[in-house]
């Protein structure tokens, strides 16, 4: 049974609100509630993306980035050679993301914009 995209969207919005609350009330650099909220966003986003695609054959202009140091270095080299397009920061990371291990060594994902070729 498929999930209604509206239900999945509401779950995504709720996870974003919970993340904001966790960040605003953070108790130290490695607060487990912030990390849990971070991963809840990624999970809720994947659910929404799947529901949207299943119901309408559409996707969002967002994707999850895995924090793999080697991949980030490759992306930074690619961006440096191509003039870093839409959605890329000068450091090679996705715009608006905070990719990193949060000081705890755990792999993290970040939501970023995907450059769309409209031609």
ChimeraX attribute file (.defattr): number of C-alpha atoms within 10 A of each C-alpha:
attribute: neighborCount
match mode: 1-to-1
recipient: residues
	/A:1	3
	/A:2	9
	/A:3	14
	/A:4	14
	/A:5	19
	/A:6	12
	/A:7	13
	/A:8	20
	/A:9	18
	/A:10	13
	/A:11	19
	/A:12	21
	/A:13	15
	/A:14	15
	/A:15	21
	/A:16	19
	/A:17	14
	/A:18	19
	/A:19	21
	/A:20	15
	/A:21	14
	/A:22	19
	/A:23	16
	/A:24	10
	/A:25	12
	/A:26	14
	/A:27	12
	/A:28	8
	/A:29	10
	/A:30	12
	/A:31	14
	/A:32	13
	/A:33	16
	/A:34	23
	/A:35	18
	/A:36	13
	/A:37	20
	/A:38	21
	/A:39	16
	/A:40	19
	/A:41	23
	/A:42	21
	/A:43	16
	/A:44	20
	/A:45	24
	/A:46	16
	/A:47	20
	/A:48	24
	/A:49	20
	/A:50	18
	/A:51	22
	/A:52	21
	/A:53	14
	/A:54	15
	/A:55	12
	/A:56	9
	/A:57	10
	/A:58	12
	/A:59	14
	/A:60	12
	/A:61	10
	/A:62	15
	/A:63	18
	/A:64	17
	/A:65	19
	/A:66	15
	/A:67	18
	/A:68	14
	/A:69	12
	/A:70	9
	/A:71	12
	/A:72	18
	/A:73	14
	/A:74	12
	/A:75	18
	/A:76	19
	/A:77	14
	/A:78	13
	/A:79	18
	/A:80	14
	/A:81	9
	/A:82	9
	/A:83	10
	/A:84	17
	/A:85	12
	/A:86	12
	/A:87	17
	/A:88	21
	/A:89	15
	/A:90	13
	/A:91	15
	/A:92	18
	/A:93	21
	/A:94	23
	/A:95	17
	/A:96	13
	/A:97	16
	/A:98	15
	/A:99	20
	/A:100	17
	/A:101	14
	/A:102	15
	/A:103	8
	/A:104	10
	/A:105	8
	/A:106	11
	/A:107	13
	/A:108	19
	/A:109	21
	/A:110	22
	/A:111	19
	/A:112	20
	/A:113	18
	/A:114	17
	/A:115	12
	/A:116	9
	/A:117	5
	/A:118	4
	/A:119	3
